[in-house]
């Protein structure tokens, strides 16, 4: 009986290390067909899950409450598992270089509790070579076991889109890879237990690592192109959204739009690729150019807010601005690497007073990361400008008439980053309106 068969018959367990936006859906889904241990170093997060609260909002409280996942922050429980899935974040440092701290830490934890005939699969986004050159040596050192003889490794990049209720874990093709044919087959079979869309067997671990990192780099570059177009059209006095609607009538025009590119994937992954390229002596041109444009968009939005406030004859220092949405994307509580913070920092440089409204944002993370306390929408009054930075579903129900009551002056500035409102209607109501 191989490891896949043992898992299927519940004679061996799966562990998921890292219970965030990637790990939690994995653990919950695998628990429907196998015995699962869900491990996270955060005792607070684990306690929330034990209380039936889904802090990620990816699977819902009911699924957490009903699941058979064995949630724990005690690493000793990993010793009972033979198939380990590492799903920890891979952020960047302040100098835009990869921060491998979390994945190294997870490798040490798994290594300390690794038993013979186990398989370790990494899902974290990394540059090609990390699994074999960084993680395997740590696993060997901590366990005293030999990779390829006592245990094996694989890589299967996560493709979860936080907040997306259509493209879910089960419905997205899963790329899988293993260090040899045997491990590849077992890893593919284990994931096929839950992935309805099927798996794609990559020819090597490095190929799978590279595939993941270019998926988000490609999207980053396309959005950067849209952002650059927005800057150009803004100077020309042309509405970018109208241009894209017209161009989008052609069958092969790609459906991208300008916006703030943050989060722990698209805003981070390209730097992993360019870091490795630099190591090999190649300086990226297109990828880094796209990153530069996208990294500067928060400042660009802030600058245009100030210009509109000047047109409204408002003294900039002491002006009051409310920002709606601070998560890195819509309908998601994740605030990591959100570019809305760049807008806030830039406006505060001008002495502008900021209030933030976001019913979805994780309040603990928001305070811990940025020292920001969000307000309730009822507290927003006598504002000089409103910035709708993130198009949460909750904000889509707000009408121009409703938000008009949140201003004090007769020249209300409305910055509609993603085009939530109708431009013509806003301008007919005397809003000083601007969008990307």
Protein Blocks (a to p, Z undefined) as FASTA:
>chain_A
ZZklmmmnopaccddehjafklmmmmmmmmmmpccddddfblklmmmmmnopafkomnoj
klmmmpmbdcdfbfklmmmpcbdcddbdcdddfkopacfklmmmmmmmmmmmccehiacd
dfbdcdehjlmmmmmmmmmmmnopaehjlpccdddddfbdehiaklgfklpccddddfbf
klmmmmmmmmmmmmmnbpaddfbfklmmmmmmmmmmmmmmmmmmmmmmmmmmmmnopafk
lmmmmmmmpmklccddddddedjklmmmmmmmmmmmmmnopacfklmmmmmmmmmmmmmm
mmmmmmmmmmnopafbhpacddehjbfbehiabfghiaklmmmmmmmmnopacddddfkb
cfklmmmmnopacddfklgghifbdcdfbccfklmmpcfklmmmmpmbfbdcdddfkopa
cfklmmmnopacddZZ
